[in-house]
Amino acid sequence: MGAMAAMVHASGQIRNYQVVGSIVKILSLPAAYLLAQTGNLTNVWWSFPIAEIMSAATTIFYFIRINNI
């Protein structure tokens, strides 16, 4: 995933990606809160994979959009 993020960064269109990437990472907090409401606090740990999957999807989206694939 780091290689794709580096390619998006190298494309020169990093401003939008940084903002969206930061917002996606911040979404792990509401996900942790919602998962805590289930009553099983071990579910909170699922917020990290959820945030990483969303970040990966965002990176792939920007990679495809920038490279016109």
ABEGO torsion letter per residue (X at the ends): XAAAAAAAAAAGAAAAAAAAAAAAAAAAAAAAAAAAAAGBAAAAAAAAAAAAAAAAAAAAAAAAAAAGX
